[in-house]
């Protein structure tokens, strides 16, 4: 009798617990949707719609009749703009310039920022907050203002640095054929070093102190602890900085655009972004500029995916 009453009067625990679980999951989904809505709206507004419009423009071109004094008409050209971009030597040479720039800039900024982060984390530097502020301050300066300042320091006849070298009978041409690219790297390094240092320093501060103390007890010195203990643990931050630096290098525009006014060594199609600007606003060929933009986007996505995939394999092996 008691068995019958229990089976009729009370439901099984699993059945009674199902509705609260479903309600909790529904609430979690609603909360996730509410939190993701602003990001999704911004992603669609500032990325997906412009990319879709660029892809659309890349398949069309303006056809002007006669001598070009009449109104033009938009014609469908298919992949002709993409073929024209890929066959243009100036666009390909721009990628070669960016590749050389990445080979110099990315290792230099990552290693320098990591060294500064390790130095601040080691406690050897006094007034760490002041040092962080001074190192981060150049990043707060807008890029175009920083480029103008450095262009003043690079220009012969105006630069006090060049005059100082001249007094010592040292001739320096910062805007020469073989020095203009290192000069651009110097501007980008001056601006991005402090920002990346803050990323590394924050990652190092989050490390468990027990691991550092264990390495010290085992007899590891400061340099060995930094290279064999700290750096492997913050590998994710190193990969992130490498990827962001690579993406930023592919978008190089401000510094060479200003130097284009000061030296013939930087032409109007020095980088892919300058090629896009020249095609759109100097040659008024928006189809060509859109095709070049889409190609640059594809290259950026492929390289970012390759870096992420490579770092994932390294972590699985470790």
Order of alpha helices (4+ residues) and beta strands (2+ residues): alpha-alpha-alpha-beta-beta-alpha-alpha-alpha-alpha-alpha-alpha-alpha-alpha-alpha-alpha-alpha-alpha
